[in-house]
Amino acid sequence: MSMVPELTESQQQTLAEFRKKVSDCLVDNEVHDDYFLLRWLRARKWDVDAAEKMLRNAMKNRISINIDSLDKWEAPEVLRKYLPYGVVGYDKEGSPIIVCPFYQFDIYGMLHCVTRFDFIRYVVKILENVMKQGFEQSKTHGVKARQVVVIFDVADFNMTQYAWRPAVELVMAMIKEYEQNYPEILKMCYIINAPKVFYFAFNFVKKLLDEYTMSKISISKYGSDKWKEAAFSHIDPDIMPKSFGGNLVENGDEKCPSKIVWGGKIPKELYVEQKDDDDKSFIEAIVNKGNKLKLEFDVGSKKPTEEDKLLSWDFRTVDHDIKFGIYSIDNATGEKRSEVPLTKVYSNEMNEVGFITTRPNTKYTVVFDNSGSYLRSKKLRYWVSLISENDDMLTLQSQVGQTEVVPADNN
């Protein structure tokens, strides 16, 4: 069974050129086949240089957030119990089907229980597992099984929660994660039971989506069953829960709770108070208006039995947001990379927490940037440290190599 759709002679030549240019990135000959490469070429309209840049950035992102270790990561219980979703089976071409009772998602409660970083990691973990299922399905059903079908039920969509700035920031981060790192995997997305207020919100979201993604999204208004004709032309209604328009009932329950996590309002007693961990050596600093605070970390050579080093952070600002980012310089080649793009974070509303996996013989610079503020200084309380992958987070001590408050520059 061919893993590649029909290509013109010109497209075949472009594919061969692309494979040669990114050959150093392709570590798994089975997974990184021609169909995998076509996803990136199509996402960049067959521009080889743009596709190469996109693929390399995605590969760096996989390393930075340690995707290969996600299977060993035990996600917080509140994510497992209250993030609404389910994988209910496969369509007639073997594609995995994800359903999401989105209106059951308490984003305000969730962000008072887990960090944005952990939320994104958990969603990535789900998506990676679904893609693995699709890959296995493609061995018997063909390459279309590597695409995903998604059904979102947005009945009773509440705009109030998504007017909250951390919620907006999380949604934007998730869209960016998808668009930059998972191109061309969407077969079809059915958004059903959409109230008028959802259309208003979606007008902002669609500006962030590329043409391919938008062409795969179908929105049906509240109470309309028109989406079923298209969906059930390639999905067997007998595998779909009755609550999602199908025929499946589980012990009299139309929601089929063994297949779908239904989420719901998160009890306030599960909220985690945003406070500093007493076992971390937090440092207080003032980042003056027009200035940046830079923290440097030198990662030396790696011994054969040594674990990877993670650069981890936990910080909060008082009253105001701040820009945060990380860049690196290879000590041997002088190559400079953006590891975490410099972005405004609303760390005055909740702690900003995360980590990246580092490379040996590389210097990392963490930047807290207040150069865009000409009126106010920012009070910052932070913990940033180099740690081993399996270190107990409660026993870590700060390992800042050099701390420097500098005037604004181009870095």
Legacy VTK file of the C-alpha trace (Angstrom):
# vtk DataFile Version 3.0
C-alpha trace
ASCII
DATASET POLYDATA
POINTS 411 float
0.000 0.000 0.000
1.494 3.342 -1.079
2.152 5.821 1.723
2.313 8.780 -0.672
-0.491 10.253 -2.778
0.137 10.854 -6.467
2.674 13.614 -7.072
3.742 15.465 -10.186
7.325 15.074 -11.379
8.102 18.562 -10.069
6.639 17.738 -6.654
8.649 14.510 -6.494
11.830 16.480 -7.152
10.897 19.015 -4.470
10.218 16.204 -2.006
13.606 14.629 -2.738
15.331 18.002 -2.282
13.503 18.566 1.014
14.431 15.119 2.330
18.095 15.780 1.560
18.046 19.172 3.325
16.463 17.852 6.539
18.040 14.372 6.554
19.867 15.139 9.822
16.457 15.622 11.538
14.977 12.321 10.410
15.833 9.795 13.109
13.026 7.264 12.544
12.853 5.922 8.990
9.406 4.413 9.542
7.746 7.481 11.068
9.671 10.103 9.086
8.597 8.794 5.691
7.623 10.733 2.571
4.090 11.336 3.822
5.502 12.914 6.995
7.659 15.256 4.889
4.737 16.187 2.657
2.885 17.621 5.658
5.528 20.320 6.101
5.885 21.045 2.389
2.139 21.490 1.966
1.922 23.660 5.078
4.418 26.023 3.439
2.996 25.758 -0.081
5.966 23.719 -1.347
8.520 26.365 -0.341
11.450 24.126 0.634
13.273 26.733 2.721
10.130 27.705 4.648
9.212 24.045 5.179
12.719 23.296 6.435
12.561 26.155 8.923
9.135 25.019 10.150
10.223 21.387 10.577
13.470 22.259 12.354
11.660 24.580 14.759
9.126 21.848 15.501
11.897 19.337 16.174
13.562 21.803 18.560
10.226 22.284 20.286
9.872 18.525 20.794
13.268 18.444 22.489
12.613 21.565 24.554
9.423 20.264 26.150
10.779 16.720 26.395
8.024 15.091 24.357
9.744 11.703 24.299
9.371 11.448 28.082
5.661 12.363 28.190
4.566 8.733 28.468
6.407 8.534 31.798
4.862 11.773 33.076
1.906 11.437 35.429
-0.288 14.440 34.688
-2.028 16.185 37.606
-5.254 14.443 38.602
-7.377 17.523 37.932
-6.313 17.417 34.261
-7.183 13.741 33.960
-10.580 14.207 35.619
-11.730 17.595 34.355
-10.344 18.130 30.846
-13.307 17.130 28.670
-12.439 14.843 25.754
-12.592 11.262 24.542
-11.255 9.105 21.704
-14.327 7.109 20.667
-12.915 5.056 17.792
-11.988 5.409 14.116
-13.766 6.548 10.994
-14.149 4.396 7.865
-10.610 5.294 6.711
-9.054 4.471 10.091
-8.695 8.067 11.329
-8.994 8.539 15.121
-12.091 10.429 16.263
-11.786 12.870 19.179
-14.947 14.259 20.755
-14.960 17.177 23.152
-17.923 18.456 25.196
-16.204 21.828 25.188
-18.971 23.584 27.083
-18.008 21.406 30.052
-14.508 22.903 30.206
-13.970 25.086 33.289
-10.899 26.981 32.088
-11.001 29.406 35.022
-10.978 26.571 37.545
-8.366 24.615 35.590
-5.895 27.497 35.612
-6.338 27.786 39.357
-5.319 24.138 39.723
-2.503 23.581 37.198
0.076 25.702 35.406
-0.393 26.709 31.796
2.763 24.735 31.021
1.344 21.501 32.459
-1.933 22.053 30.627
-0.156 22.375 27.272
2.002 19.318 28.016
-1.085 17.253 28.777
-2.855 18.277 25.572
0.328 17.523 23.610
0.514 14.122 25.327
-3.060 13.358 24.249
-2.381 14.488 20.684
0.851 12.480 20.459
-0.947 9.340 21.621
-3.759 9.893 19.105
-1.213 10.347 16.318
0.477 7.081 17.306
-2.888 5.341 17.032
-3.404 6.888 13.601
0.044 5.764 12.477
-0.697 2.168 13.480
-4.056 2.380 11.692
-2.329 3.642 8.529
-0.450 0.352 8.188
-3.722 -1.312 7.162
-5.975 1.615 6.160
-3.553 3.925 4.323
-2.178 7.370 5.073
-5.544 9.087 5.597
-5.667 7.276 8.941
-2.890 9.617 10.109
-5.349 12.489 10.107
-7.689 13.257 12.992
-11.422 13.910 13.109
-12.581 16.246 15.893
-16.111 17.012 17.086
-16.546 19.970 19.458
-19.871 20.509 21.205
-19.939 24.192 22.205
-23.536 24.371 23.477
-23.897 26.953 26.265
-20.488 28.444 25.397
-19.675 31.001 28.090
-17.824 34.054 26.773
-17.185 35.366 30.286
-14.487 32.781 31.061
-12.671 33.522 27.809
-12.587 37.257 28.440
-10.207 36.493 31.327
-6.664 37.298 30.196
-4.920 34.056 31.301
-7.626 32.076 29.481
-7.075 34.077 26.294
-3.324 33.567 26.638
-3.784 29.800 27.022
-6.050 29.545 23.976
-3.559 31.529 21.892
-0.686 29.326 23.093
-2.594 26.156 22.187
-3.424 27.416 18.695
0.202 28.383 18.177
1.361 24.945 19.379
-0.965 23.238 16.915
-0.296 25.456 13.911
3.499 25.385 14.228
4.057 21.775 15.255
1.183 19.670 13.869
0.537 20.828 10.292
-1.877 19.037 7.986
-3.108 16.461 10.525
-6.740 17.624 10.668
-9.118 15.661 8.452
-12.271 17.423 9.649
-13.442 19.454 12.646
-17.177 19.634 13.327
-18.135 22.408 15.757
-21.725 21.745 16.766
-24.457 23.513 18.771
-22.783 26.889 18.358
-24.674 29.780 19.990
-24.390 33.268 18.499
-21.764 34.333 21.026
-19.457 31.535 19.838
-19.397 32.951 16.305
-18.285 36.270 17.763
-15.408 34.608 19.660
-14.411 32.463 16.681
-13.946 35.570 14.538
-10.875 36.352 16.636
-9.556 32.787 16.670
-9.790 32.184 12.930
-7.296 34.974 12.256
-4.651 32.715 13.807
-5.502 29.667 11.692
-4.069 28.938 8.257
-6.166 28.355 5.133
-5.862 24.561 5.329
-7.124 24.401 8.910
-9.994 26.794 8.186
-11.047 24.728 5.157
-11.477 21.694 7.440
-13.734 23.416 10.014
-17.518 23.203 9.805
-19.669 25.142 12.297
-23.328 24.301 12.915
-25.664 26.529 14.872
-27.317 25.434 18.097
-29.881 22.674 17.605
-28.992 21.994 13.961
-28.442 18.384 12.830
-27.084 19.269 9.389
-23.536 18.337 10.409
-24.572 14.684 10.854
-24.971 14.052 7.136
-21.349 14.955 6.445
-19.936 13.382 9.607
-21.784 10.080 9.327
-20.792 9.692 5.693
-17.382 8.612 7.034
-18.173 7.786 10.699
-20.245 4.785 11.739
-23.005 6.231 13.999
-22.936 3.002 16.018
-19.533 3.944 17.508
-20.623 7.486 18.380
-22.217 8.180 21.793
-25.853 9.203 21.546
-24.952 12.469 23.293
-22.894 13.259 20.164
-25.598 12.332 17.692
-24.764 8.641 17.322
-26.427 5.423 18.456
-24.086 4.231 21.203
-25.492 3.964 24.740
-23.527 2.603 27.696
-25.650 0.909 30.361
-28.454 3.322 29.538
-26.138 6.342 29.681
-26.043 8.390 26.449
-22.819 10.099 27.586
-20.787 6.861 27.503
-18.550 7.853 30.455
-16.037 5.059 29.846
-15.149 6.709 26.530
-15.429 10.412 27.384
-14.181 12.570 30.258
-17.019 15.032 30.724
-15.226 17.610 32.860
-17.508 20.105 34.533
-17.144 22.717 37.230
-13.977 22.163 39.248
-14.596 22.315 43.032
-12.857 25.289 44.628
-11.333 23.047 47.272
-9.102 21.675 44.477
-7.732 25.129 43.672
-4.031 25.498 44.347
-3.110 28.696 46.149
-0.573 30.658 44.120
2.286 30.938 46.545
6.016 30.420 46.502
7.464 26.994 47.245
9.449 27.426 50.467
12.003 24.858 49.283
12.931 26.931 46.250
15.423 29.759 46.667
13.355 32.604 45.266
15.067 35.883 44.470
13.421 39.291 44.431
14.460 41.891 41.892
13.326 45.157 40.375
13.508 45.356 36.579
13.669 49.072 35.976
11.727 50.761 33.190
13.515 50.378 29.863
15.758 47.594 31.183
16.111 43.804 31.081
17.164 41.262 33.677
19.362 38.512 32.220
20.295 35.224 33.894
23.034 33.106 32.305
23.498 29.334 32.608
26.422 27.394 31.165
25.718 23.746 30.369
28.977 21.832 30.091
29.771 18.562 28.380
27.615 15.531 29.154
29.068 12.331 30.584
27.825 9.012 29.095
25.769 8.087 32.182
24.635 11.609 33.027
20.991 12.662 32.707
19.883 15.567 30.527
19.771 18.948 32.237
16.545 20.897 32.347
16.385 24.673 32.641
13.368 25.246 34.903
11.617 28.438 35.978
8.931 29.646 38.360
8.259 33.372 38.670
5.641 35.980 39.428
5.457 39.729 38.993
3.604 42.198 41.204
0.778 44.219 39.613
2.071 44.189 36.007
2.958 41.808 33.156
6.485 41.367 31.763
8.107 39.867 28.675
9.922 36.560 29.156
12.139 34.525 26.844
15.207 32.295 26.595
17.929 32.156 23.953
21.041 30.020 23.656
24.504 30.198 22.114
26.459 27.083 21.142
29.882 27.411 22.776
31.624 25.676 19.863
29.917 27.109 16.783
28.540 30.386 18.126
25.083 29.503 16.720
22.345 31.468 18.460
18.862 30.006 18.930
15.583 31.254 20.349
14.531 28.531 22.802
11.493 30.314 24.246
10.410 33.249 22.057
10.272 36.539 23.926
6.577 36.972 24.746
4.470 39.043 27.126
3.251 36.900 30.037
0.636 37.886 32.611
2.655 36.611 35.542
0.966 39.203 37.745
-2.198 37.056 37.592
-0.588 33.655 38.236
2.845 32.058 38.473
4.590 31.337 35.179
6.138 27.864 35.451
7.931 25.641 32.936
11.140 24.051 31.713
13.119 23.230 28.570
15.598 20.436 27.919
19.109 21.798 27.403
21.968 20.731 25.107
25.575 20.161 26.248
28.246 22.827 25.695
25.675 25.591 25.355
25.094 28.855 27.201
21.474 29.764 27.974
20.264 33.281 28.749
16.932 33.823 30.488
15.520 37.293 29.842
12.946 39.268 31.812
12.288 42.206 29.511
10.832 45.525 30.674
12.280 47.545 27.813
8.835 48.354 26.429
7.767 50.131 29.603
8.768 53.775 29.862
6.639 54.592 32.894
7.044 51.825 35.480
9.527 49.385 36.880
8.454 45.773 37.515
8.865 43.914 40.790
9.823 40.299 40.138
10.128 37.233 42.374
11.785 34.349 40.548
13.405 30.923 40.795
15.378 29.729 37.762
17.630 26.678 37.922
19.482 23.980 36.002
18.266 20.606 37.219
18.638 16.955 36.256
15.686 15.351 34.489
14.819 13.105 37.440
15.649 15.535 40.259
13.116 15.976 43.052
11.848 19.501 42.499
11.507 20.090 46.242
15.236 19.657 46.893
16.583 21.955 44.189
18.767 24.950 44.832
19.181 27.914 42.492
22.186 27.667 40.195
22.222 31.063 38.549
25.617 31.596 36.935
25.382 35.332 36.466
22.627 37.867 37.050
22.742 41.141 35.223
20.347 44.051 34.899
21.095 45.696 31.574
19.695 48.489 29.420
17.479 47.394 26.565
19.307 45.990 23.531
18.467 43.764 20.552
18.617 40.478 22.496
LINES 1 412
411 0 1 2 3 4 5 6 7 8 9 10 11 12 13 14 15 16 17 18 19 20 21 22 23 24 25 26 27 28 29 30 31 32 33 34 35 36 37 38 39 40 41 42 43 44 45 46 47 48 49 50 51 52 53 54 55 56 57 58 59 60 61 62 63 64 65 66 67 68 69 70 71 72 73 74 75 76 77 78 79 80 81 82 83 84 85 86 87 88 89 90 91 92 93 94 95 96 97 98 99 100 101 102 103 104 105 106 107 108 109 110 111 112 113 114 115 116 117 118 119 120 121 122 123 124 125 126 127 128 129 130 131 132 133 134 135 136 137 138 139 140 141 142 143 144 145 146 147 148 149 150 151 152 153 154 155 156 157 158 159 160 161 162 163 164 165 166 167 168 169 170 171 172 173 174 175 176 177 178 179 180 181 182 183 184 185 186 187 188 189 190 191 192 193 194 195 196 197 198 199 200 201 202 203 204 205 206 207 208 209 210 211 212 213 214 215 216 217 218 219 220 221 222 223 224 225 226 227 228 229 230 231 232 233 234 235 236 237 238 239 240 241 242 243 244 245 246 247 248 249 250 251 252 253 254 255 256 257 258 259 260 261 262 263 264 265 266 267 268 269 270 271 272 273 274 275 276 277 278 279 280 281 282 283 284 285 286 287 288 289 290 291 292 293 294 295 296 297 298 299 300 301 302 303 304 305 306 307 308 309 310 311 312 313 314 315 316 317 318 319 320 321 322 323 324 325 326 327 328 329 330 331 332 333 334 335 336 337 338 339 340 341 342 343 344 345 346 347 348 349 350 351 352 353 354 355 356 357 358 359 360 361 362 363 364 365 366 367 368 369 370 371 372 373 374 375 376 377 378 379 380 381 382 383 384 385 386 387 388 389 390 391 392 393 394 395 396 397 398 399 400 401 402 403 404 405 406 407 408 409 410
